[in-house]
Amino acid sequence: MKNHLTRTTLAVAVAAAIAGCGGSSSSLTGGGASYEAVGAVADGYLVGATVCLDLNENNECDTDEPSATSGENGVFTISTSTQADLDASIVVEVSSTTIDEDTGAAVGAAYTLTAPAGSAFVSPITTLAHAP
């Protein structure tokens, strides 16, 4: 219980610290514009989760939506060629085999996390705040 409370407290502190920080950037590459949504996903930092820009707002990562896989420390970078894509919510599909860095083990059960457009951090707290 204490470990869960500490992790929840840490998630709240991190979310509060980065609230208001934009999670998007842009740069010019190869003669064209490249736009990125950059951030981290945590319920304990999650490695191997699918993170996408939910263009059709169905709370799923569809094959035609820009996506990436979270890496070490839950970090993700989603690249897209359209700046308007950055106005979409962020969805994280956590599979049963996604690794929770706090435990070093697979999470065991699939679930979904969400956050509003431009968020640099996705967690259970952002999911609650983003719920309709």
C-alpha positions as a Markdown table, in Angstrom:
| # | Residue | x | y | z |
|---|---|---|---|---|
| 1 | Met | 0.0 | 0.0 | 0.0 |
| 2 | Lys | 2.8 | 2.4 | 0.9 |
| 3 | Asn | 4.6 | 1.8 | -2.4 |
| 4 | His | 1.4 | 2.4 | -4.3 |
| 5 | Leu | 0.7 | 5.6 | -2.3 |
| 6 | Thr | 4.3 | 6.8 | -2.9 |
| 7 | Arg | 4.0 | 6.1 | -6.7 |
| 8 | Thr | 0.7 | 7.9 | -6.9 |
| 9 | Thr | 2.1 | 10.9 | -5.0 |
| 10 | Leu | 5.0 | 11.0 | -7.3 |
| 11 | Ala | 2.8 | 10.9 | -10.4 |
| 12 | Val | 0.7 | 13.8 | -9.0 |
| 13 | Ala | 3.8 | 15.8 | -8.3 |
| 14 | Val | 5.3 | 15.2 | -11.8 |
| 15 | Ala | 1.9 | 15.9 | -13.4 |
| 16 | Ala | 1.6 | 19.2 | -11.5 |
| 17 | Ala | 5.2 | 20.2 | -12.2 |
| 18 | Ile | 4.8 | 19.8 | -16.0 |
| 19 | Ala | 1.2 | 21.0 | -16.2 |
| 20 | Gly | 1.1 | 23.8 | -18.7 |
| 21 | Cys | 4.2 | 22.7 | -20.4 |
| 22 | Gly | 3.7 | 22.0 | -24.1 |
| 23 | Gly | 4.5 | 18.6 | -25.3 |
| 24 | Ser | 4.9 | 19.4 | -29.0 |
| 25 | Ser | 7.6 | 20.8 | -31.1 |
| 26 | Ser | 8.4 | 21.4 | -34.8 |
| 27 | Ser | 11.4 | 21.4 | -37.0 |
| 28 | Leu | 12.2 | 21.5 | -40.7 |
| 29 | Thr | 13.6 | 18.3 | -42.2 |
| 30 | Gly | 14.3 | 17.2 | -45.7 |
| 31 | Gly | 12.7 | 20.4 | -47.2 |
| 32 | Gly | 9.4 | 19.8 | -45.3 |
| 33 | Ala | 8.0 | 20.4 | -41.9 |
| 34 | Ser | 8.2 | 17.8 | -39.2 |
| 35 | Tyr | 6.1 | 18.1 | -36.1 |
| 36 | Glu | 6.5 | 16.0 | -32.9 |
| 37 | Ala | 4.5 | 15.3 | -29.8 |
| 38 | Val | 7.0 | 14.4 | -27.1 |
| 39 | Gly | 6.3 | 13.2 | -23.6 |
| 40 | Ala | 6.3 | 10.4 | -21.1 |
| 41 | Val | 3.8 | 7.8 | -19.9 |
| 42 | Ala | 3.7 | 6.5 | -16.4 |
| 43 | Asp | 1.8 | 4.3 | -14.0 |
| 44 | Gly | 5.2 | 3.5 | -13.0 |
| 45 | Tyr | 7.1 | 4.5 | -16.1 |
| 46 | Leu | 5.8 | 2.2 | -18.9 |
| 47 | Val | 8.1 | 0.7 | -21.6 |
| 48 | Gly | 6.6 | -0.8 | -24.7 |
| 49 | Ala | 3.2 | 0.9 | -24.7 |
| 50 | Thr | 1.6 | 2.2 | -27.9 |
| 51 | Val | 1.1 | 5.9 | -27.8 |
| 52 | Cys | -0.9 | 7.7 | -30.5 |
| 53 | Leu | -2.5 | 11.0 | -31.5 |
| 54 | Asp | -6.2 | 10.1 | -31.5 |
| 55 | Leu | -7.3 | 12.0 | -34.7 |
| 56 | Asn | -10.8 | 10.6 | -34.7 |
| 57 | Glu | -11.3 | 10.8 | -30.9 |
| 58 | Asn | -12.4 | 7.2 | -30.4 |
| 59 | Asn | -9.9 | 6.5 | -27.6 |
| 60 | Glu | -8.1 | 3.9 | -29.6 |
| 61 | Cys | -4.8 | 3.9 | -31.6 |
| 62 | Asp | -5.9 | 3.2 | -35.2 |
| 63 | Thr | -3.4 | 2.1 | -37.8 |
| 64 | Asp | -3.8 | 5.4 | -39.7 |
| 65 | Glu | -3.0 | 7.6 | -36.7 |
| 66 | Pro | 0.5 | 8.8 | -35.9 |
| 67 | Ser | 2.0 | 6.6 | -33.2 |
| 68 | Ala | 5.1 | 5.5 | -31.4 |
| 69 | Thr | 6.2 | 3.0 | -28.7 |
| 70 | Ser | 7.2 | 4.3 | -25.3 |
| 71 | Gly | 10.8 | 3.6 | -24.3 |
| 72 | Glu | 13.0 | 3.9 | -21.2 |
| 73 | Asn | 11.5 | 6.2 | -18.6 |
| 74 | Gly | 8.2 | 6.0 | -20.5 |
| 75 | Val | 9.4 | 8.5 | -23.1 |
| 76 | Phe | 7.7 | 8.8 | -26.5 |
| 77 | Thr | 8.1 | 10.9 | -29.6 |
| 78 | Ile | 5.4 | 10.9 | -32.2 |
| 79 | Ser | 6.3 | 12.4 | -35.5 |
| 80 | Thr | 3.8 | 13.7 | -38.0 |
| 81 | Ser | 3.9 | 15.9 | -41.1 |
| 82 | Thr | 0.8 | 17.9 | -40.2 |
| 83 | Gln | 0.8 | 20.5 | -37.4 |
| 84 | Ala | -3.0 | 20.1 | -37.0 |
| 85 | Asp | -2.4 | 16.5 | -35.8 |
| 86 | Leu | -0.9 | 17.9 | -32.6 |
| 87 | Asp | -4.4 | 19.1 | -31.7 |
| 88 | Ala | -5.6 | 15.6 | -31.1 |
| 89 | Ser | -5.8 | 13.9 | -27.7 |
| 90 | Ile | -3.1 | 11.4 | -26.7 |
| 91 | Val | -4.0 | 7.7 | -26.2 |
| 92 | Val | -1.8 | 5.1 | -24.6 |
| 93 | Glu | -2.6 | 1.5 | -25.2 |
| 94 | Val | -0.9 | -0.5 | -22.5 |
| 95 | Ser | -0.7 | -4.2 | -23.4 |
| 96 | Ser | -0.4 | -7.0 | -20.8 |
| 97 | Thr | 3.3 | -7.3 | -21.8 |
| 98 | Thr | 4.1 | -3.6 | -21.3 |
| 99 | Ile | 6.9 | -3.3 | -18.7 |
| 100 | Asp | 6.4 | -1.2 | -15.5 |
| 101 | Glu | 9.8 | 0.1 | -14.7 |
| 102 | Asp | 9.0 | 0.3 | -11.0 |
| 103 | Thr | 8.7 | -3.4 | -10.8 |
| 104 | Gly | 10.6 | -4.5 | -13.9 |
| 105 | Ala | 7.7 | -6.8 | -14.7 |
| 106 | Ala | 4.9 | -6.9 | -17.3 |
| 107 | Val | 1.7 | -5.2 | -16.1 |
| 108 | Gly | -0.3 | -8.3 | -16.7 |
| 109 | Ala | -3.5 | -6.8 | -17.9 |
| 110 | Ala | -4.2 | -4.4 | -20.8 |
| 111 | Tyr | -5.7 | -0.9 | -20.2 |
| 112 | Thr | -5.8 | 2.5 | -21.8 |
| 113 | Leu | -4.6 | 5.9 | -20.6 |
| 114 | Thr | -5.5 | 9.3 | -22.2 |
| 115 | Ala | -4.5 | 12.9 | -22.0 |
| 116 | Pro | -5.6 | 16.2 | -23.6 |
| 117 | Ala | -3.8 | 17.4 | -26.7 |
| 118 | Gly | -0.4 | 18.9 | -26.0 |
| 119 | Ser | 0.2 | 17.0 | -22.8 |
| 120 | Ala | 3.8 | 16.1 | -22.1 |
| 121 | Phe | 2.8 | 13.5 | -19.5 |
| 122 | Val | 0.1 | 10.7 | -19.6 |
| 123 | Ser | -0.9 | 8.9 | -16.5 |
| 124 | Pro | -4.0 | 7.6 | -14.6 |
| 125 | Ile | -4.5 | 11.2 | -13.3 |
| 126 | Thr | -4.5 | 12.7 | -16.8 |
| 127 | Thr | -6.9 | 10.0 | -17.8 |
| 128 | Leu | -9.3 | 10.9 | -15.0 |
| 129 | Ala | -9.0 | 14.6 | -15.8 |
| 130 | His | -9.5 | 14.0 | -19.5 |
| 131 | Ala | -12.6 | 11.8 | -19.1 |
| 132 | Pro | -15.8 | 13.3 | -20.5 |
